[in-house]
Amino acid sequence: MVMDFLAPSEPNPKKNASAPWKILIVDDDPDVHEVTKIAVGGYEFEDRPFELLHALSAHEARQILVEHEDVAVALVDVVMESDTAGLGLVGWIRSELGNHFTRLILRTGQPGYAPQTDVIMKFDIDGYTEKAELSRTKLITAIVTALRGYKLVTSLESNRKKLKQLNAHFSEIVEQNAIQEFASTALRNFSELVGQPVDALLCGLEVVPEYGTFDKSSMRVLAATGNLEDKVDLPVDVIGDEGIRTSIASCIETQSQCVWDQGVALPLVTRNEMAGALYLGISEERLENLVGTEVVQLFVSNVALGYAKTGLMEHIRNLAYVDRVTGLSTFSGFLEAFQRHAGGRSPLLVVHLDLQRFRVIVDGIGDEKAGAVLKKAGHRISQTFPDALTIARKERDEFLLLLRGGEDNKIQDVVARVEDAFQEPIALDENQINLRLRLGFAAAADNENVSAEQLVRHASIALNDVRQKGLTNHAIFHPLMQEAAFERLRLASLLTGGANQTEMSAHYQPIMRAEDESIASFEALMRFKTSSGNFLNTARMIEAAEASGLITEIGAWMFKTAFVEFSELEGISSDVGLNVNLSPRQVQTNRIYKDIEDAASAADLPLSRLVFEVTEGLYISNDQITLSLLTWLRNKGAKIVIDDFGTGYSSFSYLRKLPVDGIKIDRSFIMNMDQDPDALAVVKSIIAVAQALDLSVTAEGVETVAQRKIMQELGCDLLQGFLYSKPQSREDLAAFIQKVEEPGRVFG
């Protein structure tokens, strides 16, 4: 050998923590091991030292290669325990061990044993030299060249594996439809890609921002790993570590990589304004060594694609499942939640709620502020029912609650919770808005196979029953309600035209003065007759008209017809009035003023001859629309009478405060008072209070002389009932009017 092989090495005193290059020396001559050790001692390649492993035989080499999978270069003597031991080892390395990465350099001290060219090609051998010509310089050169080859093939293999991982990761990332799941998946995949835990943050938006409304304060930590796990869900601008916070903010602002001593922030660039950043708590150099720049860039591109797609899916989901006004679930979201909870151990309870007089609120404060009222109402419901399975806004002022039924949520308890929740008014700017809710309930029995749509429909039917009757603030669905609703629909269909359209007419029942039994007024009453000539139940037809929204048109027709027919009656004095009924639904329409004025003008009938009858329920809500109409009517000279007094809410206190001229005692008390002392006592009390408040009193349902006598003795002002006349058409009234004028006429 040339003597420079033995030249002293010049060891580099630099300390390096990087893993050394493992170089295996396989030779049966101990001197070769020693000389090689001296020759390469102290050398480094790319700041990594050499670590020599020694084997005196092919057998020992096999053991070392099994234990050390990361041997970079093997210097193998061709001839050892046999003439082919070296070549046999090479074949074993490549074929049986399956190691295609360790670079192989063959050495021999006997030129005649050089391997054939086909052997070198077959076993991917990097070099072949004779020991005599292998100087120190050539040895180092051969090793470094082999190390470069090793680095290249391992890098290619690493990239191949990482690309395979990236492909699998991309599929997993883009499959996520929820932003939180996407973010967690992306960080987990990056840790797998690196092969070790990483302190990382994925920051971004939860939904696609409205066009031109990107707000930096909406940027949050969507997912975190390692020592940064406690940062999840924090806004980016409140992250405590200034370096992390600044690098992420700068990365998002500039949409470019931001590097600092302790980490790297990489931008997530999308086409739908879903700005974001991936922060990695490792240095740029270490990131390059662990993964490689190209792989990182490809990974970040994949994450950006997944981020944009997931954000869009969240946006679409929000459009479908999140109500934009209240932030509650939509009806679609309610149905989805119902499906998730259906079939559980507890039965489900659906509650359909609405806000009374919400249209009044809208008219008073406008749509935008009314939306704020809805949002506050929804928030209050959410606070009241933290145990709700879901809360949704169904329509404009309607909400849906999905609760566990049975003992978990009893009907009366739910009603009480709602009433307590809305005792306090809702504050909006300078307004204090009192809200009252109505509730319809529908429950699914244990093991009952019922759909969400069916339960909601049942709850809606119950809520409509509350609206129609106005007796309580809640109702529980019963099958009879559905039958009644269908019947209302059938009856309403008879009012809407076609060959079978119902004919409407006005009938009139006289109201007599109790003192002399002269005519004081006529009450105009609707009558409905089928095309075949049969009369329909008036109360049910009015109810159907109210439920279908036809009551406004029917009411306008009634005003016009009754006013004209009354004005054409002959034989009555100018102090005789006309009583007409006002429906609660009719009162709530803006056109009622015009309908009344137009009808009165067409009939040339002064409003001072009109008496408008309203039910007690109209007063209870005390809404401004009703009060304004009744006040307007009184100012025009008309009178207001409460119909069916005693059957509804019956509070004497409101009689002092509201625009009322008189009351009509319900027929149920009059019919029974001569046999029922309790009924008589009620009648006496009503008359006494009315007289004290200077209100006129009309007794409905007077059918017998005894009833008339009692009412006269009690000082009742007006009498109405079959004792005098049934409701009659305008044509038939002429005979009654003539009878009243006859001297000595007797009723009963």
C-alpha positions in Angstrom: 0.0 0.0 0.0 1.0 3.6 -0.6 2.3 5.2 2.6 -0.1 8.1 2.5 -2.7 5.6 3.6 -1.1 5.8 7.0 -0.9 9.6 7.2 -2.1 10.9 10.4 -5.7 12.1 10.4 -6.7 15.6 11.2 -9.7 15.2 13.5 -12.3 17.9 13.5 -12.8 19.1 17.1 -16.3 20.3 16.3 -19.0 18.5 18.3 -22.0 17.4 16.3 -25.1 15.8 17.6 -26.1 14.4 14.3 -26.3 10.6 13.9 -23.0 9.2 12.4 -22.7 7.5 9.1 -22.3 3.7 9.8 -19.6 2.1 7.7 -19.1 -1.7 7.9 -15.6 -3.2 7.4 -15.8 -6.9 6.4 -12.3 -8.5 6.2 -10.6 -11.5 7.8 -7.4 -9.5 8.2 -7.3 -7.6 11.5 -4.7 -5.3 10.2 -7.0 -4.1 7.5 -9.5 -3.1 10.1 -6.9 -1.2 12.1 -5.4 0.6 9.0 -8.9 1.6 7.8 -9.8 2.9 11.2 -6.7 5.1 11.2 -7.3 6.3 7.7 -10.9 7.6 8.2 -10.6 8.7 11.8 -11.8 12.2 12.4 -13.4 12.7 9.0 -17.0 13.9 8.6 -19.4 14.1 5.7 -22.0 16.8 5.8 -21.2 17.4 9.5 -21.8 13.8 10.4 -18.9 11.6 11.7 -18.1 8.1 10.6 -18.9 5.1 12.9 -17.0 2.0 11.9 -18.5 -1.5 12.4 -16.1 -4.5 12.1 -16.7 -8.1 10.9 -13.9 -10.6 10.5 -16.1 -13.0 8.5 -19.2 -13.0 6.3 -21.1 -14.7 9.1 -20.3 -11.9 11.5 -21.2 -9.4 8.8 -24.7 -10.9 8.5 -25.3 -10.5 12.2 -24.3 -6.9 12.2 -26.4 -6.1 9.1 -29.4 -7.7 10.8 -28.9 -5.6 13.9 -28.0 -2.4 12.1 -30.5 -1.6 9.3 -29.0 1.8 8.6 -25.5 0.8 7.5 -24.6 3.3 4.8 -21.5 1.7 3.3 -20.0 -1.8 3.5 -16.3 -2.4 2.5 -16.3 -6.1 1.7 -13.3 -8.4 1.2 -14.0 -10.7 -1.7 -12.0 -13.7 -0.4 -12.4 -14.6 3.3 -13.2 -18.0 4.8 -13.8 -19.1 1.2 -13.0 -17.8 -2.3 -16.6 -16.6 -2.7 -17.5 -15.6 0.8 -17.5 -11.9 -0.1 -19.7 -12.4 -3.1 -22.0 -14.7 -1.2 -22.4 -12.0 1.5 -23.3 -9.4 -1.2 -25.8 -11.8 -2.7 -27.3 -12.4 0.7 -27.5 -8.6 1.4 -29.4 -7.9 -1.7 -31.5 -11.0 -2.1 -32.3 -12.5 1.3 -31.9 -9.5 3.6 -33.7 -7.3 1.0 -31.3 -4.5 1.6 -31.0 -2.4 -1.5 -29.8 0.8 0.2 -26.4 0.0 1.7 -23.7 0.9 -0.8 -21.2 -1.9 -1.4 -17.5 -1.5 -2.2 -15.6 -4.8 -2.9 -11.9 -5.0 -2.0 -9.4 -7.8 -2.7 -5.7 -8.4 -2.2 -5.7 -11.0 -5.0 -6.4 -9.5 -8.4 -7.3 -12.9 -9.9 -10.5 -13.0 -7.8 -12.1 -9.9 -9.3 -15.9 -10.3 -9.7 -17.4 -10.6 -13.2 -19.1 -7.6 -14.7 -22.5 -9.3 -14.5 -22.1 -9.8 -10.8 -21.4 -6.1 -10.2 -24.5 -5.2 -12.3 -26.7 -7.8 -10.6 -25.9 -6.9 -7.0 -25.7 -3.1 -7.4 -22.1 -2.9 -6.4 -20.7 0.7 -6.2 -17.0 -0.1 -6.6 -14.2 -2.6 -6.8 -10.6 -1.9 -5.9 -7.4 -3.8 -5.0 -6.2 -3.2 -1.5 -2.7 -2.4 -2.8 -3.9 0.6 -4.8 -6.4 1.9 -2.3 -4.6 4.9 -0.9 -6.0 7.0 1.9 -7.3 9.6 -0.5 -8.9 7.0 -2.7 -10.4 5.3 0.3 -12.0 8.5 1.5 -13.1 9.4 -2.0 -14.7 5.9 -2.4 -16.5 6.2 0.9 -17.8 9.7 0.3 -19.0 8.8 -3.2 -20.8 5.8 -1.7 -22.3 7.9 1.0 -23.7 10.3 -1.6 -25.2 7.3 -3.4 -26.6 6.1 -0.1 -28.1 9.5 0.7 -29.7 9.6 -2.7 -31.3 6.2 -2.7 -32.5 6.6 0.9 -33.9 10.1 0.1 -35.7 8.7 -2.9 -37.1 5.9 -0.8 -38.1 8.3 2.0 -39.8 10.6 -0.5 -41.5 7.6 -2.1 -42.9 6.5 1.3 -43.8 10.1 2.2 -45.6 10.6 -1.2 -47.5 7.4 -0.5 -48.4 8.8 2.9 -49.3 12.1 1.4 -51.6 10.4 -1.0 -53.4 8.5 1.8 -53.4 11.6 4.0 -54.9 13.7 1.2 -57.8 11.3 0.8 -58.4 11.3 4.6 -58.1 15.1 4.8 -60.5 15.9 2.0 -63.0 13.4 3.2 -63.7 15.5 6.3 -66.8 17.7 6.2 -66.4 19.3 9.6 -63.8 21.9 10.1 -62.6 20.7 13.5 -62.3 17.1 12.3 -60.4 18.3 9.3 -57.9 20.3 11.4 -57.3 17.5 13.8 -56.8 15.0 11.0 -54.3 17.3 9.2 -52.1 17.7 12.3 -52.2 14.0 13.1 -51.2 13.2 9.5 -48.3 15.7 9.7 -47.0 14.0 12.9 -47.2 10.6 11.1 -45.3 12.2 8.2 -42.5 13.5 10.4 -42.5 10.2 12.4 -42.5 11.9 15.8 -44.8 14.2 17.9 -44.8 17.8 16.8 -45.9 21.0 18.5 -48.3 22.4 15.9 -51.2 24.7 15.4 -53.7 24.9 12.5 -55.3 28.3 12.5 -58.1 29.5 10.3 -61.8 30.3 10.0 -64.7 28.0 10.8 -66.8 29.1 7.8 -66.3 30.8 4.5 -66.6 34.6 5.2 -69.2 36.7 3.4 -67.8 38.4 0.4 -65.6 41.3 1.5 -66.2 40.8 5.2 -63.0 39.0 6.3 -62.4 39.8 9.9 -59.0 38.9 11.5 -60.6 38.6 14.9 -62.5 35.5 13.6 -59.2 33.7 13.0 -59.0 30.9 15.6 -56.9 27.9 16.5 -58.8 25.0 14.9 -56.6 22.2 16.2 -53.3 21.9 18.2 -50.9 19.1 19.1 -48.0 18.6 21.5 -47.3 21.3 24.1 -49.7 23.7 22.2 -52.8 21.6 22.8 -54.2 24.1 25.3 -54.5 26.7 22.6 -57.4 25.0 20.8 -60.3 27.4 20.0 -58.3 30.5 21.1 -58.5 33.5 18.8 -55.1 33.9 17.1 -54.6 37.4 18.5 -54.7 36.2 22.1 -52.1 33.5 21.8 -49.7 34.2 24.7 -46.4 33.4 23.0 -45.5 36.6 21.0 -43.3 34.8 18.6 -45.9 32.3 17.6 -48.7 34.9 17.5 -46.6 37.3 15.4 -45.4 34.7 12.9 -48.9 33.3 12.3 -50.4 36.8 11.9 -47.6 37.8 9.5 -48.0 34.5 7.6 -51.8 35.1 7.1 -51.3 38.8 6.3 -48.6 38.2 3.6 -49.7 34.7 2.6 -46.1 33.7 2.7 -43.9 31.5 4.8 -42.8 33.1 8.1 -39.7 31.7 9.9 -38.4 32.4 13.3 -36.0 30.7 15.7 -38.5 28.3 17.2 -40.8 27.5 14.4 -42.2 28.0 10.9 -45.6 29.3 9.9 -46.8 28.2 6.5 -49.8 29.8 4.7 -52.9 28.0 3.6 -53.7 29.7 0.3 -57.3 29.1 -0.9 -59.5 30.6 -3.6 -62.5 31.2 -1.3 -61.0 33.7 1.2 -60.5 30.9 3.8 -57.3 32.4 5.0 -55.3 30.2 7.4 -51.9 29.1 8.5 -50.1 25.9 9.7 -47.6 26.6 12.5 -44.9 24.0 13.2 -42.8 24.3 16.3 -39.6 23.1 14.8 -36.8 24.9 13.0 -36.7 25.3 9.2 -33.5 23.3 9.0 -34.8 20.4 11.1 -38.0 20.4 9.1 -35.9 20.1 5.9 -34.0 17.2 7.4 -37.0 15.3 8.7 -39.3 15.7 5.7 -37.9 17.8 2.9 -39.0 21.1 1.5 -40.9 19.6 -1.5 -42.8 17.2 0.7 -43.8 19.9 3.1 -45.0 22.2 0.3 -47.0 19.4 -1.2 -48.5 18.6 2.2 -49.4 22.2 2.9 -51.0 22.4 -0.6 -53.1 19.3 0.2 -54.1 20.8 3.6 -55.1 24.1 1.9 -57.3 22.2 -0.6 -58.9 20.3 2.2 -59.3 23.5 4.2 -61.1 25.3 1.4 -63.3 22.3 0.7 -64.2 21.7 4.3 -64.9 25.4 4.8 -67.2 25.4 1.9 -68.9 22.3 3.2 -69.3 24.0 6.6 -70.8 27.0 4.8 -73.2 24.9 2.9 -74.1 23.0 6.1 -74.6 26.3 7.9 -76.9 27.5 5.1 -78.9 24.3 5.5 -78.8 23.8 9.3 -78.1 27.1 11.0 -80.6 29.9 11.1 -79.0 33.2 10.1 -81.2 35.3 12.3 -81.1 33.5 15.6 -78.1 31.2 15.2 -80.3 28.3 16.2 -80.9 25.2 14.1 -83.0 25.4 11.0 -85.9 23.0 10.4 -83.6 20.8 8.4 -81.2 20.7 11.3 -84.0 19.8 13.6 -85.0 16.9 11.4 -81.4 15.6 11.4 -81.1 15.9 15.1 -84.4 14.0 15.5 -83.1 11.2 13.4 -79.9 10.9 15.6 -81.9 10.7 18.8 -84.9 8.6 17.6 -85.1 5.0 18.8 -83.4 5.8 22.1 -84.6 4.7 25.6 -86.5 7.9 26.3 -89.5 8.9 24.2 -89.1 12.2 22.4 -91.2 15.3 23.0 -91.7 18.0 20.3 -92.7 21.5 21.4 -93.9 24.0 18.8 -93.7 27.6 20.2 -94.7 30.9 18.7 -94.6 34.6 19.9 -98.0 36.2 20.4 -98.5 39.5 18.7 -95.2 39.3 16.8 -96.6 41.2 13.9 -97.4 44.1 16.2 -93.7 44.1 17.2 -92.6 44.1 13.6 -94.9 47.0 12.7 -93.7 48.9 15.7 -89.9 48.5 15.5 -89.3 47.3 11.9 -88.0 44.0 10.5 -84.3 44.5 11.4 -85.0 45.1 15.1 -87.6 42.4 15.2 -84.9 40.1 14.0 -82.9 41.1 17.1 -85.9 40.3 19.2 -86.1 36.9 17.7 -82.4 36.3 18.4 -82.8 37.3 22.0 -85.9 35.1 22.3 -84.1 32.2 20.9 -81.2 32.8 23.2 -83.5 32.9 26.2 -85.1 29.6 25.1 -81.6 28.1 24.8 -80.7 29.2 28.3 -84.0 27.9 29.7 -83.5 24.4 28.1 -79.9 23.5 28.2 -81.0 19.9 28.2 -82.7 20.3 24.8 -81.6 17.8 22.2 -82.0 20.6 19.7 -83.7 24.0 19.3 -84.7 25.3 15.9 -86.4 28.3 14.4 -89.2 27.0 12.2 -90.7 30.0 10.6 -90.8 33.7 11.2 -91.7 33.8 14.9 -92.0 30.0 15.5 -89.5 27.8 17.3 -89.2 24.0 17.8 -87.9 22.3 20.9 -86.8 18.6 20.9 -86.8 17.2 24.4 -86.6 13.9 26.1 -90.1 13.0 27.1 -91.6 11.0 29.9 -90.5 11.9 33.4 -87.6 14.0 32.1 -89.8 16.8 30.9 -93.4 16.9 32.0 -95.7 19.1 30.0 -96.6 21.4 32.9 -92.9 21.7 33.9 -92.0 22.8 30.4 -94.9 25.3 30.3 -93.8 26.7 33.7 -90.1 27.0 32.6 -91.2 29.0 29.5 -93.5 31.3 31.5 -90.7 31.9 34.1 -88.2 32.6 31.3 -90.3 35.3 29.7 -91.4 37.1 32.9 -88.7 39.7 32.3 -89.1 41.8 29.2 -86.5 41.7 26.4 -84.5 44.9 26.3 -83.8 46.3 22.9 -82.3 49.8 22.7 -84.7 51.9 24.7 -87.6 49.5 24.4 -88.7 46.9 26.9 -90.6 44.3 25.0 -92.8 41.8 26.8 -93.2 38.5 25.1 -95.7 35.8 25.7 -95.4 32.4 24.1 -97.9 29.8 23.0 -97.0 26.1 23.0 -98.2 23.0 21.2 -97.0 19.6 22.4 -96.7 16.2 20.6 -95.0 13.2 22.2 -93.9 9.9 20.8 -94.7 7.0 23.0 -92.1 4.4 23.9 -91.1 2.2 20.9 -93.5 4.2 18.7 -92.2 4.4 15.1 -93.1 8.0 14.3 -91.3 10.4 12.0 -90.1 13.9 12.9 -92.3 15.5 10.3 -95.4 13.7 11.8 -94.6 14.8 15.4 -93.9 18.4 14.3 -97.2 18.4 12.4 -99.0 17.1 15.5 -97.4 19.8 17.6 -98.4 22.4 15.0 -102.0 21.2 15.1 -101.9 21.6 18.9 -100.4 25.1 18.6 -103.1 26.1 16.1 -105.7 24.8 18.5 -104.4 27.2 21.1 -104.5 30.0 18.5 -108.1 29.2 17.5 -109.6 28.8 21.0 -107.4 31.3 22.8 -108.4 29.8 26.2 -104.9 28.8 27.4 -101.3 29.2 26.3 -100.7 25.6 25.5 -102.3 22.4 24.2 -101.3 18.7 23.9 -102.0 17.0 20.6 -105.0 14.8 20.5 -106.3 12.9 17.3 -109.6 14.8 17.6 -107.6 18.0 16.9 -106.5 16.6 13.6 -110.0 15.7 12.7 -111.2 19.2 13.6 -108.4 20.7 11.5 -109.4 18.5 8.6 -113.0 19.5 9.0 -112.0 23.2 9.1 -110.2 22.6 5.8 -113.2 20.9 4.3 -115.5 23.7 5.4 -113.0 26.4 4.2 -113.0 24.7 0.8 -116.7 25.4 0.6 -116.0 29.1 0.8 -113.5 29.3 -2.0 -115.6 29.2 -5.2 -116.4 26.5 -7.7 -119.6 24.7 -8.4 -120.1 23.7 -4.8 -119.4 27.2 -3.4 -121.4 28.0 -0.2 -123.9 30.8 -0.4 -123.5 33.5 2.3 -126.4 35.5 3.7 -127.1 37.9 6.6 -129.8 37.2 9.2 -130.9 39.5 11.9 -132.0 38.8 15.5 -133.8 41.6 17.4 -132.5 43.0 20.7 -135.3 44.4 22.8 -135.3 47.0 25.6 -136.2 45.3 28.8 -138.4 48.1 30.1 -140.9 48.3 27.3 -139.9 45.5 24.9 -139.3 47.9 22.0 -136.7 47.3 19.4 -133.3 48.6 20.5 -131.1 46.9 17.8 -130.7 44.0 15.5 -127.7 41.7 15.6 -126.4 40.8 12.2 -125.5 37.1 11.9 -123.8 35.2 9.1 -125.5 32.2 7.6 -124.0 29.7 5.2 -126.0 27.5 2.9 -124.8 24.8 0.6 -125.6 24.7 -3.1 -128.2 22.0 -2.2 -130.0 24.4 0.2 -128.8 23.0 3.5 -127.6 25.4 6.2 -124.2 24.8 7.8 -123.1 25.3 11.4 -122.3 29.0 11.6 -119.7 28.8 14.4 -117.8 26.1 12.6 -117.8 28.0 9.4 -116.5 31.1 11.1 -113.8 29.1 12.7 -112.8 27.6 9.3 -112.8 31.0 7.8 -110.5 32.3 10.5 -108.1 29.3 10.2 -107.9 29.6 6.4 -107.5 33.4 6.4 -110.8 34.0 4.5 -112.3 35.8 7.5 -111.1 39.2 6.2 -112.9 38.9 2.9 -116.0 37.4 4.5 -116.1 40.1 7.1 -115.8 42.8 4.5 -118.8 41.2 2.6 -120.7 41.1 5.9 -120.2 44.8 6.6 -121.3 45.8 3.1 -124.3 43.5 3.0 -125.6 44.1 6.6 -125.1 47.8 6.5 -127.0 48.2 3.2 -129.8 45.8 4.2 -130.2 47.4 7.6 -130.3 50.9 6.1 -133.2 49.7 3.8 -135.3 48.4 6.7 -138.7 50.2 7.0 -140.8 50.8 10.0 -137.9 51.4 12.5 -136.9 54.6 14.2 -133.5 56.2 13.8 -132.4 55.3 17.3 -132.5 51.6 16.4 -129.0 50.2 16.0 -127.2 47.4 14.2 -124.9 45.0 16.1 -122.1 43.4 14.1 -119.5 40.9 15.3 -115.7 41.4 15.0 -113.5 38.4 14.6 -110.1 38.5 16.4 -108.3 37.8 13.1 -110.4 40.5 11.4 -109.3 43.1 14.0 -105.6 42.4 13.3 -105.8 43.4 9.7 -105.0 47.0 8.6 -107.8 47.0 6.0 -110.6 46.8 8.6 -110.8 50.5 8.9 -111.4 50.9 5.2 -113.8 48.0 5.1 -116.0 49.6 7.8 -115.9 53.1 6.3 -116.5 52.0 2.7 -119.5 49.8 3.8 -121.0 52.6 6.0 -120.5 55.2 3.2 -122.1 52.9 0.6 -125.1 52.4 2.9 -125.2 56.0 4.0 -125.2 54.7 7.5 -123.7 56.8 10.3 -121.3 54.8 12.6 -123.3 56.1 15.6 -126.0 53.6 14.8 -123.5 50.7 14.9 -122.6 48.4 17.9 -119.6 46.2 17.5 -119.5 43.0 19.5 -116.1 41.5 20.5 -115.1 38.6 22.6 -113.3 38.9 25.9 -110.2 37.2 24.4 -109.6 40.3 22.3 -108.9 42.4 25.4 -106.7 40.0 27.3 -103.6 40.5 25.1 -104.2 44.2 25.5 -102.4 44.8 22.2 -102.3 48.3 20.7 -103.8 47.2 17.3 -107.1 46.1 19.0 -107.3 49.0 21.3 -106.6 51.5 18.5 -109.4 50.1 16.4 -111.9 50.1 19.2 -111.0 53.6 20.3 -111.3 54.8 16.7 -114.8 53.2 16.5 -116.0 54.9 19.7 -114.6 58.2 18.5 -116.7 57.8 15.4 -119.8 57.4 17.6 -120.0 53.6 17.5 -120.4 51.5 20.7 -118.4 48.5 21.9 -120.0 45.5 23.6 -118.3 42.4 25.0 -120.0 39.3 23.7 -120.5 36.1 25.7 -119.3 37.7 28.9 -118.6 35.2 31.7 -117.4 32.3 29.6 -113.8 33.4 28.9 -111.3 35.2 31.0 -114.0 37.3 32.8 -112.1 39.9 34.7 -114.1 42.9 36.0 -110.9 44.9 36.5 -110.3 45.5 32.8 -113.9 46.8 32.3 -112.8 50.0 34.0 -109.8 50.6 31.7 -110.8 49.6 28.2 -113.1 51.2 25.6 -116.3 49.3 26.5 -119.9 50.5 26.5 -121.7 47.3 27.5 -121.6 43.6 28.1 -123.7 40.6 26.9 -124.2 37.9 29.5 -123.7 34.5 27.9 -126.8 32.5 27.2 -125.5 29.5 29.4 -126.2 31.6 32.6 -129.5 32.9 31.4 -130.9 29.5 30.4 -130.2 28.0 33.8 -130.7 30.8 36.2 -134.3 30.0 37.1 -133.2 26.5 38.2 -129.6 27.0 39.2 -129.0 29.3 42.2 -125.2 29.5 41.3 -126.0 30.7 37.8 -128.5 33.3 39.2 -125.8 34.5 41.6 -123.4 35.0 38.8 -125.9 36.9 36.7 -126.7 39.2 39.7 -123.0 39.9 40.3 -122.4 40.7 36.6 -125.3 43.1 36.5 -124.3 44.8 39.7 -120.8 45.4 38.6 -121.9 46.6 35.1 -124.4 49.0 36.7 -121.6 50.4 39.0 -119.4 51.0 35.9 -122.3 52.5 34.0 -122.3 49.7 31.3 -125.3 48.5 29.5 -126.3 44.8 30.1 -127.7 42.6 27.4 -129.1 39.1 28.3 -128.6 36.5 25.6 -130.7 33.4 25.2 -133.9 34.7 26.8 -136.4 32.0 25.9 -139.1 32.0 28.6 -141.3 34.5 30.3 -139.7 33.6 33.7 -136.3 34.4 32.4 -137.6 37.7 31.1 -139.1 38.6 34.4 -136.0 37.8 36.4 -133.9 40.0 34.1 -136.4 42.8 34.3 -136.4 42.6 38.0 -132.6 42.7 38.1 -132.5 45.8 36.0 -131.1 44.3 32.8 -131.2 46.8 30.0 -131.6 44.7 26.9 -133.0 41.2 26.1 -132.3 38.9 23.2 -133.5 35.4 22.5 -136.1 33.1 21.0 -138.8 34.5 23.3 -138.8 37.4 20.8 -137.5 36.0 17.6 -135.1 33.7 15.9 -132.6 35.2 13.5 -134.5 36.1 10.3 -133.7 37.2 6.8 -134.3 40.9 5.9 -137.5 40.0 4.1 -138.9 38.2 7.1 -138.1 41.0 9.5 -140.9 43.2 8.1 -143.6 41.0 9.9 -141.7 41.2 13.2 -141.3 44.9 13.0 -145.0 45.3 12.3 -145.9 43.0 15.2 -143.8 45.2 17.6 -145.7 48.2 16.6 -149.2 46.6 17.1 -151.0 47.8 20.2 -151.3 45.1 22.9 -148.7 42.8 21.4 -147.4 40.1 23.7 -144.2 38.1 23.6 -144.4 34.7 25.2 
